[in-house]
Amino acid sequence: MPTTIFRCLLLLSLAIVDGSGYAASGHEQDQLSLVQQQLDIIERLATQAEAASTAKPVERYRFDYLRLSKDIQRIRQGLQGYMSPSRAQPRDATELVGDYRLDALPAEPSP
């Protein structure tokens, strides 16, 4: 199972390297959305692999699932920050009324 995870990570890294540049086109946005979906799949596979792991705490080498999870989160945050960067929001968020007509005051009746 860890071999599958490594293959998925390799494919993910190739997709990120191949998609260098800025997310300007709709096609690139679509591709980066697919990368995010693949991150979800990799994370799910890693969780399954960790649950099925037969490694004992005394073994010399074990797979560090926690580090993998943190790396996936970091990649996910980087993608999200790139795809929807934070911008300064307008200070006045009130809606426009759209009615700019002033009605004249009724004329006073003459005596």
trRosetta pair geometry for C-beta under 8 A, 3 or more apart (Angstrom, degrees):
i j d omega theta_ij theta_ji phi_ij phi_ji
1 4 5.6 -48 -159 28 43 113
1 5 6.8 43 147 -18 68 101
1 45 7.5 -173 -174 174 97 92
1 48 7.2 -133 -159 107 140 92
1 49 4.0 176 135 -116 129 101
1 52 6.3 104 -15 77 163 130
1 53 8.0 -116 64 -77 134 70
2 5 5.3 -51 -151 35 43 115
2 6 6.3 44 152 -20 71 101
2 49 6.1 124 -68 -172 60 144
2 63 5.4 -155 -107 -79 134 151
3 6 5.7 -53 -149 36 33 111
3 7 6.4 35 151 -20 65 104
4 7 5.7 -54 -150 35 32 112
4 8 6.4 32 153 -18 65 105
4 45 6.3 -118 115 180 117 139
4 49 7.7 -169 60 -75 108 130
5 8 5.7 -55 -149 37 32 111
5 9 6.3 31 153 -17 65 106
5 42 6.7 100 -142 -158 75 87
5 45 5.8 179 -88 117 84 117
5 46 5.6 86 -119 -85 132 81
5 49 6.1 -62 -42 -13 130 163
5 68 7.3 -8 173 -151 136 153
6 9 5.6 -54 -146 38 32 111
6 10 6.3 37 153 -22 64 104
7 10 5.6 -52 -149 34 31 113
7 11 6.5 30 153 -16 64 104
8 11 5.8 -54 -149 38 32 110
8 12 6.2 35 151 -21 65 107
8 38 7.1 -175 -171 176 100 101
8 41 7.2 -139 -151 106 141 102
8 42 4.7 173 133 -102 136 101
8 45 6.6 124 -2 53 162 154
9 12 5.4 -52 -145 36 33 115
9 13 6.3 32 157 -18 66 104
9 42 6.6 106 -68 -144 70 142
10 13 5.9 -54 -147 36 29 107
10 14 6.4 29 153 -17 63 106
11 14 5.7 -56 -149 37 32 112
11 15 6.3 33 153 -21 65 105
11 38 7.5 -116 105 -174 110 147
12 15 5.7 -55 -150 34 31 112
12 16 6.5 28 153 -17 65 105
12 35 6.6 107 -145 -150 84 90
12 38 5.8 -179 -95 121 99 129
12 39 7.0 96 -130 -77 140 72
12 42 6.7 -25 -46 -48 145 152
12 75 7.7 42 157 171 130 162
13 16 5.7 -53 -147 36 34 110
13 17 6.2 32 156 -16 67 106
14 17 5.8 -54 -142 40 31 108
14 18 6.0 29 158 -18 65 111
15 18 5.9 -56 -141 40 26 110
15 19 6.2 13 161 -8 62 114
15 31 7.4 -165 -176 172 106 103
15 34 7.9 -117 -171 100 148 104
15 35 5.5 179 120 -98 134 106
15 38 7.5 91 35 46 162 160
16 19 6.1 -67 -144 46 26 101
16 35 6.7 100 -73 -139 80 147
16 75 7.7 -90 -82 -152 150 116
17 20 6.5 -9 -176 -47 41 101
19 28 6.4 135 -160 -144 108 93
19 31 5.7 -177 -105 119 138 135
19 32 6.8 163 157 -71 157 83
19 35 7.6 -107 22 -47 157 142
21 24 7.6 -68 142 6 109 102
21 28 7.4 -96 86 -120 109 152
22 82 7.9 -152 -144 -169 63 104
23 28 4.8 -164 -133 117 66 120
23 29 5.6 93 -175 -76 113 70
23 32 6.0 -35 -104 -11 130 151
23 82 5.9 113 -2 145 125 99
23 83 5.7 -23 74 -104 172 61
24 28 6.6 54 43 37 51 141
25 28 4.7 97 61 5 85 98
25 29 7.1 -143 100 -4 48 85
26 29 5.4 -52 -150 36 38 115
26 30 6.4 41 151 -22 67 102
27 30 5.6 -53 -153 34 32 113
27 31 6.5 31 150 -18 65 105
28 31 5.5 -52 -147 36 36 112
28 32 6.3 33 155 -16 68 105
29 32 5.9 -57 -147 39 29 108
29 33 6.4 35 151 -22 63 105
29 83 6.5 109 -133 -138 83 103
30 33 5.6 -54 -152 33 31 114
30 34 6.7 33 150 -19 63 102
31 34 5.6 -52 -155 33 35 114
31 35 6.7 40 146 -22 65 99
32 35 5.2 -42 -149 29 41 117
32 36 6.7 45 149 -20 64 97
32 79 5.8 172 -176 -159 106 108
32 82 7.3 -122 -153 92 155 118
32 83 5.7 -178 116 -78 142 120
33 36 5.6 -49 -154 32 36 113
33 37 6.7 37 147 -18 64 101
33 83 7.7 107 -66 -125 73 155
34 37 5.5 -51 -150 35 37 113
34 38 6.3 38 150 -20 66 103
35 38 5.5 -54 -149 37 33 113
35 39 6.6 42 148 -25 64 99
35 79 6.3 -159 97 -117 120 149
36 39 5.5 -46 -152 28 35 116
36 40 6.9 40 149 -20 62 98
36 76 6.5 89 -130 -130 85 83
36 79 5.8 -172 -75 118 96 150
36 80 7.7 88 -105 -64 130 80
37 40 5.6 -48 -157 30 38 115
37 41 6.7 37 147 -17 66 102
38 41 5.4 -50 -149 36 40 113
38 42 6.2 41 151 -20 68 102
39 42 5.6 -51 -144 37 33 111
39 43 6.2 34 155 -20 65 105
39 72 5.5 146 -165 -164 99 99
39 75 6.3 -166 -111 96 134 117
39 76 5.4 162 143 -78 160 98
39 79 7.8 -158 -21 16 150 151
40 43 5.8 -55 -149 36 28 111
40 44 6.4 28 153 -18 63 107
41 44 5.7 -56 -149 37 31 111
41 45 6.3 31 153 -18 66 106
42 45 5.7 -54 -147 38 32 111
42 46 6.3 33 153 -21 65 106
42 72 6.3 -168 96 -112 116 131
43 46 5.7 -52 -147 35 31 112
43 47 6.5 34 152 -21 63 103
43 69 6.8 81 -134 -121 95 75
43 72 5.3 155 -78 146 100 163
44 47 5.7 -52 -150 33 32 112
44 48 6.5 31 152 -16 64 105
45 48 5.7 -56 -149 39 33 111
45 49 6.2 34 152 -20 67 107
46 49 5.5 -52 -143 37 32 112
46 50 6.3 35 155 -21 65 104
46 65 5.8 150 170 -143 104 94
46 68 5.4 -160 -142 116 150 138
46 69 6.7 -174 113 -70 145 79
46 72 7.6 -151 12 -29 153 149
47 50 5.8 -52 -148 34 30 111
47 51 6.5 29 153 -17 62 106
47 65 7.9 112 -92 -171 41 130
48 51 5.8 -55 -149 37 32 110
48 52 6.2 16 157 -6 66 112
49 52 5.9 -65 -143 47 29 102
49 53 6.3 55 150 -55 64 92
49 63 7.5 -33 132 84 122 155
49 65 7.4 -179 88 -101 98 119
50 53 5.5 -28 -151 -8 33 122
50 63 7.8 -128 -92 89 77 114
50 65 4.4 46 -89 -103 126 165
53 62 7.8 72 179 -157 140 101
53 63 7.1 -135 -113 43 138 112
53 65 7.9 -124 -30 -41 150 133
55 59 5.2 -98 -164 34 87 147
55 62 4.5 128 158 -120 152 101
55 63 7.2 175 -13 18 158 79
56 59 5.2 117 61 -25 73 97
57 62 7.8 -26 -118 -44 37 156
59 62 5.7 111 80 -59 112 93
63 68 7.5 4 162 -24 99 133
64 67 4.0 25 127 19 120 117
64 68 6.5 149 100 -18 70 85
65 68 5.4 -53 -148 37 37 115
65 69 6.3 41 153 -22 68 104
66 69 5.7 -53 -150 34 31 113
66 70 6.5 29 153 -16 64 105
67 70 5.7 -54 -148 38 33 111
67 71 6.3 34 153 -20 66 106
68 71 5.7 -56 -148 37 31 111
68 72 6.4 32 154 -19 65 105
69 72 5.8 -53 -149 35 30 111
69 73 6.5 32 152 -19 63 105
70 73 5.6 -52 -149 36 33 114
70 74 6.4 35 152 -21 65 104
71 74 5.6 -52 -148 35 33 113
71 75 6.4 33 153 -17 65 103
72 75 5.8 -53 -148 37 32 110
72 76 6.2 35 152 -21 65 107
73 76 5.5 -55 -146 37 31 114
73 77 6.3 32 155 -19 65 105
74 77 5.8 -52 -147 36 30 110
74 78 6.4 32 153 -19 63 106
75 78 5.7 -56 -151 36 31 113
75 79 6.4 31 153 -17 66 105
76 79 5.9 -55 -149 37 30 110
76 80 6.2 27 155 -17 65 109
77 80 5.7 -55 -143 40 31 110
77 81 6.1 31 157 -19 65 108
78 81 5.8 -55 -144 38 28 110
78 82 6.3 26 156 -18 62 109
79 82 5.8 -60 -149 38 29 110
79 83 6.0 18 159 -13 67 112
80 83 6.0 -58 -138 42 28 104
80 84 6.4 -34 180 41 65 94
81 84 7.6 -85 -132 66 17 58
81 85 6.2 48 176 -103 62 63
81 86 7.6 -38 -139 -11 79 87
82 85 7.0 2 -135 -62 19 88
89 93 7.6 -2 155 -75 112 112
90 93 6.1 136 88 -79 100 66
97 100 7.9 135 87 -61 105 61
